Amino acid sequence: MLVMHSQPSLAIELVEQLIEQPPATSSPTDAVPGRNDRAVAVLRIAVGVLFLVFGEYKVFGTEFVFGGGFQGWIQRFLIEGAYPFMVPVLRGFVLPHAHLFALLVAYGELALGVSLVLGVWVRPASLCGLVYMLALLFSANYPGPDAVLWHYLGAALEHLVLALCFVAFLVGAPERAWSVSAIWRDRLASARLTA
């Protein structure tokens, strides 16, 4: 059960409780993953493959981290429309430490991909993925000060869809089917039965 207190760290506490809480399933006694479990697993693996591809070319290539690729993306975000509150963060903090952030992005995307494909540490990875997608959304998808609400949503689609996938992985049970975690869980359960 989620318990909420009125403190400034309410959002952090809620996220911690979601991560610590065991995922709800359709039937706690059902050992076989159902159709919804498999559908979420397909989505988890597909998103993981995307991040493996994104991370792989950044980690094993030299252009993104050491060839100015990351700096080029940040400059493009600044020119094409970062949210106003992100502009000083990008200019004053991210760009001066561009190599560090480029490495963080490259290895972070690769780690997200590995975690989602294997189904290991999916919730912590999803929390990191959600934060990353929101950072990208606010860095790259500002439609302008006079835009109507649907323009904000339309401009944010490329990052918003992945952010919503990460939310689903946070609150659901994405590791229930086709994951290393499920294999470990099944082996532990069978070991307990034979003991």
Backbone torsions as a table, in degrees:
resi	resn	phi	psi	omega
1	MET	NA	136.5	179.4
2	LEU	-81.5	128.9	177.9
3	VAL	-114.9	127.8	-177.4
4	MET	-120.1	139.0	177.9
5	HIS	-118.1	151.9	179.0
6	SER	-88.3	89.1	177.9
7	GLN	-135.7	163.1	178.0
8	PRO	-61.5	-24.4	-177.5
9	SER	-93.9	30.0	-177.2
10	LEU	-59.2	-45.7	-178.7
11	ALA	-64.9	-41.7	179.6
12	ILE	-64.4	-42.4	179.4
13	GLU	-64.1	-40.2	179.1
14	LEU	-63.5	-43.9	179.4
15	VAL	-64.4	-42.1	178.1
16	GLU	-61.0	-41.2	179.5
17	GLN	-66.4	-38.2	178.2
18	LEU	-63.9	-39.8	-178.7
19	ILE	-70.4	-40.1	-177.3
20	GLU	-75.9	-27.5	-176.2
21	GLN	-70.2	132.1	177.3
22	PRO	-65.2	142.5	-176.4
23	PRO	-66.5	140.5	177.8
24	ALA	-77.8	142.6	176.0
25	THR	-123.3	168.7	-179.0
26	SER	-65.0	-32.9	178.0
27	SER	-147.9	116.4	-177.5
28	PRO	-61.4	-23.5	-178.7
29	THR	-91.2	-8.4	-178.4
30	ASP	-78.1	111.8	-177.9
31	ALA	-84.9	-17.7	-177.5
32	VAL	-96.8	125.7	177.9
33	PRO	-62.1	139.6	-179.3
34	GLY	-89.1	-175.4	-178.1
35	ARG	-61.4	-42.2	178.3
36	ASN	-64.3	-38.7	177.1
37	ASP	-60.8	-42.8	179.6
38	ARG	-69.0	-36.5	178.8
39	ALA	-64.8	-43.1	177.9
40	VAL	-67.2	-35.3	177.7
41	ALA	-65.0	-39.4	177.1
42	VAL	-61.8	-45.2	178.2
43	LEU	-61.9	-44.1	179.6
44	ARG	-59.7	-46.2	-178.3
45	ILE	-67.8	-40.7	179.5
46	ALA	-63.0	-45.3	177.4
47	VAL	-63.8	-39.7	177.6
48	GLY	-61.1	-41.4	178.3
49	VAL	-64.0	-40.5	175.8
50	LEU	-56.3	-47.2	-178.2
51	PHE	-71.2	-30.0	173.1
52	LEU	-62.1	-43.5	178.9
53	VAL	-65.7	-46.6	179.4
54	PHE	-59.4	-46.3	-176.9
55	GLY	-72.5	-36.4	-176.2
56	GLU	-60.7	-47.6	-177.2
57	TYR	-70.4	-26.0	178.7
58	LYS	-77.6	-38.7	-178.2
59	VAL	-76.3	-45.1	-173.4
60	PHE	-92.8	-9.5	172.2
61	GLY	-97.1	170.1	-179.3
62	THR	-110.0	-15.3	-173.7
63	GLU	-66.4	-44.4	-174.4
64	PHE	-65.3	-49.7	-174.8
65	VAL	-83.8	-47.4	-170.9
66	PHE	-108.6	-7.3	-177.3
67	GLY	-107.5	12.6	177.5
68	GLY	88.7	4.7	-180.0
69	GLY	-61.8	-44.8	179.8
70	PHE	-64.2	-46.4	179.7
71	GLN	-60.8	-37.4	177.3
72	GLY	-61.9	-41.3	177.4
73	TRP	-64.4	-42.9	-179.5
74	ILE	-65.1	-42.3	177.4
75	GLN	-61.1	-41.1	177.9
76	ARG	-63.3	-42.1	176.8
77	PHE	-58.8	-43.5	-178.4
78	LEU	-65.7	-37.9	-178.6
79	ILE	-76.5	-44.0	-172.5
80	GLU	-87.1	-12.8	174.1
81	GLY	132.2	76.9	168.7
82	ALA	-87.3	152.4	174.4
83	TYR	-59.3	143.0	-174.8
84	PRO	-54.3	-36.2	-179.3
85	PHE	-72.9	-16.8	179.1
86	MET	-88.8	-20.2	-177.0
87	VAL	-56.9	-49.8	178.9
88	PRO	-66.2	-29.7	177.7
89	VAL	-67.5	-45.6	-179.6
90	LEU	-65.7	-45.0	-178.1
91	ARG	-74.0	-43.8	-171.5
92	GLY	-91.3	-18.0	-176.3
93	PHE	-123.4	-48.0	-175.5
94	VAL	-73.7	-51.3	-177.6
95	LEU	-61.1	-41.6	177.9
96	PRO	-64.2	-21.4	179.8
97	HIS	-118.0	40.1	-171.1
98	ALA	-60.3	-41.9	-178.6
99	HIS	-64.9	-40.8	178.2
100	LEU	-62.1	-47.4	180.0
101	PHE	-68.0	-34.3	177.3
102	ALA	-63.7	-42.7	176.5
103	LEU	-64.4	-41.9	178.8
104	LEU	-61.1	-44.4	178.7
105	VAL	-64.4	-48.5	-176.4
106	ALA	-61.1	-54.2	-178.1
107	TYR	-72.7	-29.3	176.1
108	GLY	-64.8	-44.5	178.0
109	GLU	-64.3	-40.6	178.4
110	LEU	-63.8	-43.8	178.5
111	ALA	-64.2	-40.5	175.7
112	LEU	-59.0	-45.5	-179.8
113	GLY	-61.0	-46.5	-179.8
114	VAL	-62.1	-45.8	-178.6
115	SER	-60.9	-45.7	-177.8
116	LEU	-70.9	-40.9	-179.8
117	VAL	-65.3	-44.5	-178.8
118	LEU	-79.5	-20.9	-177.9
119	GLY	74.9	37.2	179.6
120	VAL	-118.9	131.2	179.9
121	TRP	54.6	42.8	-175.2
122	VAL	-65.5	-41.3	-178.3
123	ARG	-66.4	-50.4	176.5
124	PRO	-60.4	-38.9	177.6
125	ALA	-64.3	-38.9	179.8
126	SER	-67.2	-36.0	176.1
127	LEU	-63.6	-44.5	177.1
128	CYS	-63.6	-41.4	178.5
129	GLY	-63.4	-38.9	178.0
130	LEU	-64.4	-46.3	178.2
131	VAL	-60.6	-43.1	179.6
132	TYR	-62.1	-45.9	-179.6
133	MET	-64.8	-38.2	177.5
134	LEU	-67.1	-38.3	176.3
135	ALA	-62.6	-43.2	177.6
136	LEU	-65.9	-42.1	179.6
137	LEU	-57.7	-48.1	-178.0
138	PHE	-76.5	-16.0	178.1
139	SER	-89.2	-20.4	-169.0
140	ALA	-131.6	-10.0	-168.1
141	ASN	-121.0	35.2	-179.6
142	TYR	-81.4	117.0	-178.2
143	PRO	-83.4	-7.4	179.5
144	GLY	117.7	160.2	-173.6
145	PRO	-70.7	-23.0	-177.0
146	ASP	-100.6	10.7	-176.9
147	ALA	-73.6	147.3	174.3
148	VAL	-82.4	165.8	-174.0
149	LEU	-53.1	-45.2	-176.5
150	TRP	-65.5	-24.3	174.5
151	HIS	-67.4	-38.3	177.4
152	TYR	-62.4	-44.7	179.9
153	LEU	-67.1	-42.2	179.5
154	GLY	-64.4	-39.9	179.8
155	ALA	-68.8	-26.3	-174.1
156	ALA	-94.3	0.5	-172.4
157	LEU	-54.2	-43.1	-175.4
158	GLU	-60.2	-31.6	179.1
159	HIS	-101.9	-27.9	-177.3
160	LEU	-67.1	-38.3	-179.7
161	VAL	-63.0	-45.6	178.0
162	LEU	-67.0	-36.5	176.8
163	ALA	-60.5	-42.0	178.7
164	LEU	-67.3	-34.0	174.0
165	CYS	-61.5	-44.0	180.0
166	PHE	-64.9	-35.8	175.8
167	VAL	-62.9	-44.2	178.7
168	ALA	-61.4	-39.8	178.5
169	PHE	-68.2	-31.9	178.5
170	LEU	-67.9	-43.5	-173.9
171	VAL	-95.2	-14.3	-179.1
172	GLY	-96.7	-157.9	179.3
173	ALA	-126.8	66.4	-173.8
174	PRO	-70.3	-16.6	-178.6
175	GLU	-93.0	4.8	-176.3
176	ARG	-69.0	-29.4	179.9
177	ALA	-125.9	144.8	172.2
178	TRP	53.1	53.7	-179.9
179	SER	-144.7	157.7	174.7
180	VAL	-62.3	-37.7	178.3
181	SER	-59.5	-41.3	178.9
182	ALA	-65.9	-38.4	178.6
183	ILE	-64.2	-45.9	178.0
184	TRP	-60.9	-43.9	-179.1
185	ARG	-61.9	-44.3	-179.5
186	ASP	-66.1	-40.2	179.2
187	ARG	-66.8	-39.8	177.3
188	LEU	-64.7	-41.3	179.3
189	ALA	-64.0	-42.2	179.7
190	SER	-70.7	-32.6	177.6
191	ALA	-66.6	-38.1	178.8
192	ARG	-67.6	-36.7	179.8
193	LEU	-68.7	-35.5	-179.3
194	THR	-83.0	-16.4	-178.4
195	ALA	-80.4	NA	NA
